[in-house]
Amino acid sequence: MNVLIIDDDAAITDSISAYLRMKKHGVRVFNDSEQVIRHLTEGNHANRYDTILVDIFMPGLEGVELIQMIRRALVFCDIIVMSGYEERNGIKIETLIKDYEVKGFLKKPFKVKELMAHIQA
């Protein structure tokens, strides 16, 4: 399985990617949402990833904007949202992402068992 991880916190992407690589998954990591958009639009990356893990609150493009762009480029891809928060401005994360066919939501910090359950579901 090929997984794209997008989170501005390098400690989180390093941890998740190390675990997924240990489990023999292909992994690509970005800590900058702007770089992800360039990556996805510069080459033939549509449908290259089976799953994308994306932090919902990042500097620059926030997760919802990023998910909208990913959905335009990667039609057949599962997206799992990660966040240290369960709501923003009184609105639950699940409500913010419900219109984007997101596969799941992981509240940080999460256990790898939770991550794998979402990826393998």
Secondary structure by P-SEA (a helix, b strand, c coil): cbbbbbcccaaaaaaaaaaaaaabbbbbbbccaaaaaaaaaaccccccccbbbbccccccccaaaaaaaaaaccccbbbbbbcccccccccccccccccccccccccccccaaaaaaaaac
